[in-house]
């Protein structure tokens, strides 16, 4: 045996056996090695332990294994998240965590390469859990959940889909009735009827409207009816280039092909009409108002609900802007818009482009689609129009001879520039001020010298 701090070397050939009441080996300043090319076996009260069967103790450190989102209230994946909207994000752990553990969970967003931590109060949560959900506003970003260090493996990337185009307003459904359920009465043809009036379009009912239409149904050929219809439109209800449009629409009706009709000439006249200009100005006021209330963002300004009355309450309040109408005396007898378009049956307004500058202004482009029906219904020949031969002929061609009506479509885009701080009230106030100034200048021009 060597002195303290020395080495003990013992070489034994064959077997070595040691027995004692108590044996202790202490390597308090180093390692204790047992080497064997086969196995080291320790026998004890419970059978001992073979070190080649040893299983190391599992690491019980709490980790985030997965981050999911954005999710809806039911846990479903949001396919097209909207910028700025809050959605759920879920972190899943490698094991069930106690409250003292998961309250240390941290969240971070990385937007354009810049990290932004989010802090959440978990005090309202109770019990153990293997997942945690929080609500975060969405942007183009990567979301991390972690206890010590954020890693990409425990994160999720969020891509904001381009929200454009988005609906600003939708009024009724083209081709459908006022409730959007059945075919509109003025789109029916032949002796077919809508469900709303199951017996209004029988031959007997039409003939009962008057002796004139009864005899015309019986005696007039299709060509005579077409000639009378065209003569009325060209003589009374259209002039100039709109007469060309009106006669072109009649030819489409005669082909009985249905579908939709568009014309750049018709679109030009609709754009120039005061009723349409008032409507567009109201739409611009509405768009500006929503953008102002959303602090310059378009993430939450969409209203894709279809409305069925002009003045109903919608997502953003009362809709009081009406719709374009083309029924003045000038439209009826000195233009052609009434016979071509008359009233707007349905429309859609969509924001299609939005560019915001650094000084707080933006350019917004919106698309308007107006729809009307080139067809008649029973009330049309119960009014004054019954006394116009051309309208009776039109009705007979559609509802007795079976020529198919169609939908008139006018589509255009407009762009306006505004500040994110100006909504409807500010825009209207500015217009009133400008009008008052113009009125003063106009009145000054009417005064005689010395009256200023």
C-alpha positions as CSV (number, residue, x, y, z in Angstrom):
1,X,0.0,0.0,0.0
2,X,1.4,3.4,-1.0
3,X,1.2,6.5,1.0
4,X,-1.6,9.1,0.7
5,X,-1.9,10.5,-2.7
6,X,-0.1,7.6,-4.3
7,X,-1.2,4.9,-6.6
8,X,-2.1,1.3,-5.8
9,X,-1.3,-1.1,-8.5
10,X,-2.3,-4.8,-8.1
11,X,-1.9,-7.3,-10.9
12,X,-3.8,-10.5,-10.4
13,X,-3.7,-13.4,-12.8
14,X,-6.8,-15.6,-12.8
15,X,-9.6,-14.7,-10.3
16,X,-9.5,-12.1,-7.5
17,X,-12.0,-12.4,-4.6
18,X,-12.5,-10.0,-1.7
19,X,-14.9,-10.5,1.2
20,X,-15.5,-8.3,4.2
21,X,-18.3,-7.0,6.4
22,X,-18.1,-3.5,4.8
23,X,-16.1,-2.3,1.9
24,X,-16.0,1.3,0.8
25,X,-14.3,2.8,-2.3
26,X,-14.0,6.5,-2.3
27,X,-12.8,8.6,-5.2
28,X,-13.8,12.0,-3.8
29,X,-11.3,13.9,-6.0
30,X,-11.7,12.0,-9.2
31,X,-13.6,9.3,-11.0
32,X,-14.3,5.8,-10.0
33,X,-13.8,3.5,-13.0
34,X,-14.9,-0.1,-13.3
35,X,-13.7,-1.6,-16.6
36,X,-14.7,-4.9,-18.1
37,X,-14.8,-6.1,-21.7
38,X,-18.1,-7.8,-20.8
39,X,-20.2,-6.4,-18.0
40,X,-20.0,-5.0,-14.4
41,X,-22.6,-6.6,-12.1
42,X,-23.5,-5.3,-8.6
43,X,-25.5,-7.7,-6.5
44,X,-27.8,-6.5,-3.8
45,X,-31.0,-7.0,-1.8
46,X,-33.1,-6.6,-4.9
47,X,-31.0,-8.6,-7.3
48,X,-28.4,-6.1,-8.2
49,X,-27.8,-4.1,-11.4
50,X,-25.9,-4.7,-14.5
51,X,-24.4,-1.5,-15.8
52,X,-24.8,-2.5,-19.5
53,X,-28.5,-2.5,-18.8
54,X,-28.4,1.0,-17.4
55,X,-30.9,3.6,-18.8
56,X,-30.0,7.2,-18.2
57,X,-32.5,9.4,-16.6
58,X,-34.7,11.2,-19.1
59,X,-34.2,15.0,-19.5
60,X,-37.4,16.6,-18.1
61,X,-36.7,20.2,-19.3
62,X,-39.9,21.9,-20.5
63,X,-39.7,22.9,-24.2
64,X,-41.9,24.2,-26.9
65,X,-42.1,21.6,-29.7
66,X,-44.5,23.3,-32.1
67,X,-46.2,26.7,-32.7
68,X,-49.4,26.8,-34.8
69,X,-51.5,29.7,-36.2
70,X,-53.3,31.8,-37.1
71,X,-56.3,29.9,-35.9
72,X,-60.0,30.8,-35.5
73,X,-62.1,30.4,-32.3
74,X,-62.7,26.7,-33.1
75,X,-59.0,26.0,-33.6
76,X,-59.3,25.9,-37.4
77,X,-56.5,27.2,-39.6
78,X,-57.1,30.7,-41.1
79,X,-56.3,30.4,-44.8
80,X,-56.3,34.1,-45.6
81,X,-55.5,36.1,-42.5
82,X,-56.2,39.9,-42.7
83,X,-53.6,42.4,-41.7
84,X,-54.1,43.8,-38.2
85,X,-56.8,41.3,-37.3
86,X,-56.3,39.3,-34.1
87,X,-56.2,35.5,-34.3
88,X,-55.2,32.6,-32.0
89,X,-51.7,31.1,-31.9
90,X,-51.0,27.9,-30.1
91,X,-47.8,26.6,-28.5
92,X,-47.4,22.9,-27.8
93,X,-45.0,21.6,-25.1
94,X,-43.0,18.4,-24.9
95,X,-44.9,17.4,-21.8
96,X,-47.7,18.7,-19.5
97,X,-46.6,21.8,-17.7
98,X,-47.6,23.2,-14.3
99,X,-48.7,26.8,-13.9
100,X,-45.4,27.7,-12.3
101,X,-43.7,26.5,-15.4
102,X,-45.9,27.7,-18.3
103,X,-46.2,31.2,-16.8
104,X,-42.6,31.6,-17.9
105,X,-43.6,31.1,-21.6
106,X,-42.5,34.0,-23.8
107,X,-43.8,35.1,-27.2
108,X,-42.1,37.1,-29.9
109,X,-43.0,38.4,-33.4
110,X,-40.4,39.1,-36.0
111,X,-41.6,41.6,-38.6
112,X,-39.3,42.8,-41.4
113,X,-36.4,41.3,-39.5
114,X,-37.2,43.3,-36.4
115,X,-38.1,41.3,-33.2
116,X,-40.9,42.5,-31.1
117,X,-41.7,40.7,-27.8
118,X,-45.3,40.2,-26.6
119,X,-46.0,39.8,-22.9
120,X,-49.1,37.9,-21.7
121,X,-50.6,37.5,-18.3
122,X,-51.3,33.9,-17.5
123,X,-52.8,34.6,-14.1
124,X,-56.3,33.7,-15.3
125,X,-55.2,30.2,-16.3
126,X,-55.5,27.3,-13.8
127,X,-54.3,23.7,-13.8
128,X,-51.7,21.8,-15.8
129,X,-51.7,21.9,-19.6
130,X,-49.6,20.8,-22.6
131,X,-50.7,23.8,-24.8
132,X,-51.1,27.5,-24.5
133,X,-53.1,29.8,-26.8
134,X,-52.8,33.6,-27.1
135,X,-54.4,36.1,-29.5
136,X,-52.0,38.1,-31.7
137,X,-52.5,40.8,-34.4
138,X,-51.4,39.4,-37.8
139,X,-48.9,40.8,-40.2
140,X,-46.3,39.4,-42.5
141,X,-44.2,37.9,-39.7
142,X,-42.8,34.9,-37.9
143,X,-44.2,34.0,-34.4
144,X,-42.0,32.4,-31.8
145,X,-42.9,30.7,-28.4
146,X,-40.1,29.8,-26.1
147,X,-38.8,29.5,-22.5
148,X,-35.2,30.5,-23.0
149,X,-34.1,31.0,-26.6
150,X,-36.4,31.4,-29.7
151,X,-35.7,29.0,-32.5
152,X,-37.2,28.7,-36.0
153,X,-38.1,25.0,-35.3
154,X,-40.6,26.2,-32.6
155,X,-42.2,29.0,-34.7
156,X,-44.7,29.6,-37.4
157,X,-44.5,32.0,-40.4
158,X,-47.5,34.1,-41.3
159,X,-48.1,35.5,-44.8
160,X,-50.8,38.1,-45.2
161,X,-52.8,37.6,-48.4
162,X,-53.4,40.6,-50.5
163,X,-56.9,41.7,-49.3
164,X,-57.7,43.4,-52.6
165,X,-60.1,43.5,-54.2
166,X,-62.5,43.9,-51.3
167,X,-66.2,44.8,-51.3
168,X,-67.3,48.2,-50.1
169,X,-71.0,47.7,-50.9
170,X,-73.3,45.1,-52.6
171,X,-76.9,45.9,-53.5
172,X,-79.3,43.1,-54.5
173,X,-78.4,40.3,-56.9
174,X,-78.5,40.6,-60.7
175,X,-81.3,38.6,-62.3
176,X,-82.9,37.8,-59.0
177,X,-86.0,39.3,-57.3
178,X,-86.0,41.8,-54.4
179,X,-85.2,39.1,-51.9
180,X,-82.5,37.5,-54.0
181,X,-84.3,34.1,-54.1
182,X,-86.3,33.7,-57.3
183,X,-85.8,34.9,-60.8
184,X,-86.8,38.5,-61.2
185,X,-90.2,39.0,-62.9
186,X,-88.8,41.1,-65.7
187,X,-86.2,38.3,-66.5
188,X,-89.0,35.8,-67.0
189,X,-90.0,35.0,-70.6
190,X,-92.5,33.0,-72.5
191,X,-95.3,31.8,-70.3
192,X,-92.8,31.0,-67.6
193,X,-93.3,32.8,-64.3
194,X,-91.3,33.4,-61.1
195,X,-92.4,31.8,-57.9
196,X,-93.7,35.1,-56.6
197,X,-96.5,35.3,-59.1
198,X,-97.4,31.7,-59.9
199,X,-100.4,32.6,-62.2
200,X,-99.8,36.2,-63.4
201,X,-98.4,35.3,-66.9
202,X,-101.0,33.1,-68.3
203,X,-102.3,34.0,-71.7
204,X,-105.7,34.8,-70.3
205,X,-104.3,37.2,-67.7
206,X,-102.2,39.0,-70.3
207,X,-105.2,39.4,-72.6
208,X,-107.3,40.7,-69.7
209,X,-105.2,43.8,-69.5
210,X,-107.0,45.3,-72.5
211,X,-108.5,44.8,-75.9
212,X,-105.5,46.3,-77.7
213,X,-103.0,43.7,-76.3
214,X,-105.5,40.9,-76.8
215,X,-105.9,41.7,-80.5
216,X,-102.1,42.3,-81.0
217,X,-101.3,38.9,-79.5
218,X,-103.7,37.3,-82.0
219,X,-103.0,39.3,-85.1
220,X,-99.4,40.6,-85.1
221,X,-96.5,38.6,-86.4
222,X,-93.1,38.7,-84.7
223,X,-91.7,40.9,-87.4
224,X,-94.5,43.4,-87.0
225,X,-93.9,43.5,-83.3
226,X,-90.2,44.0,-83.7
227,X,-90.8,46.8,-86.2
228,X,-93.2,48.6,-83.8
229,X,-90.9,48.2,-80.9
230,X,-87.9,49.6,-82.8
231,X,-90.0,52.5,-84.1
232,X,-91.0,53.6,-80.6
233,X,-87.5,53.4,-79.3
234,X,-86.0,55.4,-82.2
235,X,-88.8,57.9,-82.3
236,X,-89.5,58.7,-78.7
237,X,-86.9,57.4,-76.3
238,X,-83.4,57.7,-77.8
239,X,-81.3,60.1,-79.9
240,X,-77.8,60.3,-81.2
241,X,-75.3,57.6,-80.2
242,X,-77.5,56.3,-77.4
243,X,-80.1,55.5,-80.1
244,X,-77.5,53.2,-81.7
245,X,-77.0,51.5,-78.3
246,X,-80.7,51.1,-77.8
247,X,-81.2,49.5,-81.2
248,X,-78.2,47.3,-80.6
249,X,-79.8,46.1,-77.4
250,X,-83.0,45.3,-79.2
251,X,-81.1,43.2,-81.7
252,X,-79.6,41.2,-78.8
253,X,-83.1,40.7,-77.4
254,X,-84.2,39.5,-80.8
255,X,-81.4,36.9,-80.8
256,X,-82.9,35.6,-77.6
257,X,-79.5,34.7,-76.2
258,X,-79.8,36.2,-72.7
259,X,-76.6,36.8,-70.8
260,X,-75.2,40.3,-70.3
261,X,-74.8,43.4,-72.5
262,X,-72.1,46.1,-72.3
263,X,-71.3,49.1,-74.4
264,X,-68.5,51.7,-74.0
265,X,-70.9,54.4,-75.2
266,X,-73.5,53.5,-72.6
267,X,-70.7,53.4,-69.9
268,X,-69.5,56.9,-71.0
269,X,-73.0,58.4,-70.6
270,X,-73.5,56.7,-67.3
271,X,-70.2,58.1,-66.0
272,X,-71.3,61.7,-67.0
273,X,-74.7,61.5,-65.4
274,X,-75.2,63.6,-62.2
275,X,-76.9,60.7,-60.4
276,X,-74.0,58.4,-61.0
277,X,-71.5,61.2,-60.0
278,X,-73.4,61.8,-56.7
279,X,-73.3,58.0,-56.1
280,X,-69.6,57.8,-56.7
281,X,-68.9,60.8,-54.4
282,X,-70.9,59.0,-51.7
283,X,-68.9,55.9,-52.2
284,X,-65.6,57.9,-51.9
285,X,-66.9,59.4,-48.7
286,X,-67.7,56.0,-47.3
287,X,-64.4,54.5,-48.3
288,X,-62.5,57.5,-46.7
289,X,-64.6,57.2,-43.6
290,X,-63.8,53.5,-43.1
291,X,-60.1,54.1,-43.8
292,X,-60.0,57.0,-41.2
293,X,-61.7,54.9,-38.6
294,X,-59.2,52.1,-39.2
295,X,-56.2,54.5,-38.8
296,X,-55.1,54.3,-42.5
297,X,-55.5,50.5,-42.8
298,X,-57.8,48.7,-45.2
299,X,-57.7,45.4,-43.2
300,X,-61.2,45.7,-41.7
301,X,-63.1,47.9,-44.1
302,X,-64.8,45.2,-46.2
303,X,-68.5,44.7,-46.2
304,X,-69.3,41.7,-48.4
305,X,-72.9,41.3,-47.2
306,X,-75.5,41.7,-49.9
307,X,-78.1,44.4,-48.9
308,X,-81.6,44.5,-50.3
309,X,-82.8,48.0,-49.5
310,X,-81.1,51.3,-50.0
311,X,-81.4,52.6,-46.4
312,X,-80.9,49.5,-44.3
313,X,-78.4,49.2,-41.4
314,X,-75.2,47.6,-42.6
315,X,-71.9,46.6,-41.0
316,X,-70.7,50.2,-40.9
317,X,-74.0,51.9,-40.1
318,X,-76.9,53.2,-42.1
319,X,-76.5,53.0,-45.9
320,X,-78.0,56.2,-47.1
321,X,-76.4,56.8,-50.5
322,X,-79.1,55.2,-52.7
323,X,-78.1,54.1,-56.2
324,X,-77.8,55.7,-59.7
325,X,-81.1,56.4,-61.5
326,X,-81.6,57.6,-65.1
327,X,-85.2,58.7,-65.3
328,X,-85.3,62.4,-65.8
329,X,-87.2,64.0,-68.7
330,X,-83.9,64.6,-70.5
331,X,-82.9,60.9,-70.0
332,X,-86.2,59.7,-71.2
333,X,-86.9,61.9,-74.3
334,X,-83.7,63.7,-75.2
335,X,-81.0,61.0,-74.6
336,X,-81.7,57.3,-74.2
337,X,-80.5,56.3,-70.8
338,X,-84.0,55.6,-69.5
339,X,-84.8,53.0,-72.3
340,X,-81.3,51.6,-72.0
341,X,-80.8,51.5,-68.2
342,X,-83.6,53.4,-66.4
343,X,-83.0,52.4,-62.8
344,X,-80.1,50.4,-61.3
345,X,-81.4,47.0,-60.2
346,X,-78.2,45.8,-58.5
347,X,-74.6,47.0,-58.1
348,X,-71.2,46.0,-56.6
349,X,-68.5,48.4,-55.4
350,X,-65.0,47.0,-54.8
351,X,-61.8,48.6,-53.7
352,X,-59.2,47.4,-56.2
353,X,-56.0,49.4,-55.5
354,X,-54.7,51.2,-52.4
355,X,-51.4,53.0,-52.2
356,X,-50.4,54.9,-49.1
357,X,-47.6,57.4,-49.0
358,X,-45.4,58.4,-46.1
359,X,-47.1,61.8,-45.6
360,X,-50.4,60.3,-44.6
361,X,-52.2,60.5,-47.9
362,X,-53.3,57.7,-50.2
363,X,-54.7,56.9,-53.6
364,X,-57.7,54.6,-53.7
365,X,-59.1,53.0,-56.8
366,X,-62.5,51.5,-56.7
367,X,-64.6,49.5,-59.3
368,X,-68.3,50.0,-59.8
369,X,-70.5,47.5,-61.6
370,X,-74.1,48.5,-62.2
371,X,-76.8,46.0,-63.4
372,X,-80.2,46.5,-64.8
373,X,-82.7,44.1,-66.6
374,X,-83.6,44.7,-70.2
375,X,-87.0,43.2,-69.8
376,X,-90.6,44.0,-68.6
377,X,-92.8,42.6,-65.9
378,X,-96.6,42.6,-65.5
379,X,-96.7,46.0,-63.6
380,X,-95.1,47.6,-66.6
381,X,-98.2,47.2,-68.8
382,X,-100.5,48.0,-65.9
383,X,-99.1,51.5,-65.8
384,X,-99.2,54.3,-68.4
385,X,-96.8,52.3,-70.6
386,X,-99.8,50.1,-71.7
387,X,-100.9,53.0,-73.9
388,X,-97.6,53.0,-75.8
389,X,-97.8,50.5,-78.6
390,X,-94.1,49.7,-78.5
391,X,-94.2,48.6,-74.8
392,X,-97.1,46.3,-75.5
393,X,-95.2,44.8,-78.4
394,X,-92.1,44.4,-76.1
395,X,-94.2,42.6,-73.5
396,X,-95.8,40.3,-76.1
397,X,-92.4,39.4,-77.6
398,X,-91.0,38.6,-74.2
399,X,-93.8,36.9,-72.3
400,X,-96.0,35.4,-75.1
401,X,-93.5,34.8,-78.0
402,X,-90.7,33.8,-75.6
403,X,-87.8,36.1,-76.5
404,X,-85.2,36.0,-73.8
405,X,-84.4,39.2,-71.9
406,X,-80.9,40.0,-70.6
407,X,-78.9,41.9,-68.0
408,X,-77.4,45.3,-68.9
409,X,-74.0,45.8,-67.3
410,X,-72.0,49.0,-66.8
411,X,-68.5,48.7,-65.3
412,X,-65.9,51.4,-64.6
413,X,-63.1,52.4,-62.2
414,X,-62.4,55.7,-60.5
415,X,-59.5,56.9,-58.4
416,X,-59.4,59.5,-55.6
417,X,-56.7,60.9,-53.4
418,X,-57.3,61.6,-49.7
419,X,-55.7,62.0,-46.3
420,X,-56.0,59.2,-43.7
421,X,-57.3,61.9,-41.3
422,X,-60.3,62.8,-43.4
423,X,-63.5,60.9,-43.3
424,X,-67.0,61.6,-44.5
425,X,-67.6,64.6,-42.2
426,X,-64.4,66.3,-43.1
427,X,-64.9,65.7,-46.9
428,X,-68.5,67.1,-46.7
429,X,-67.4,70.1,-44.7
430,X,-64.7,70.8,-47.2
431,X,-67.2,70.6,-50.1
432,X,-69.6,73.0,-48.3
433,X,-66.8,75.5,-47.8
434,X,-65.8,75.3,-51.4
435,X,-69.4,75.7,-52.6
436,X,-69.9,78.7,-50.3
437,X,-66.8,80.3,-51.8
438,X,-67.9,79.6,-55.3
439,X,-71.3,81.1,-54.6
440,X,-69.7,84.3,-53.1
441,X,-67.5,84.7,-56.2
442,X,-70.5,84.1,-58.5
443,X,-72.6,86.7,-56.6
444,X,-69.7,89.2,-56.7
445,X,-69.6,88.8,-60.4
446,X,-73.3,89.7,-60.7
447,X,-72.9,93.0,-58.8
448,X,-72.5,96.3,-60.5
449,X,-69.4,98.5,-59.9
450,X,-69.4,100.2,-56.5
451,X,-71.7,97.5,-54.9
452,X,-68.8,95.4,-53.4
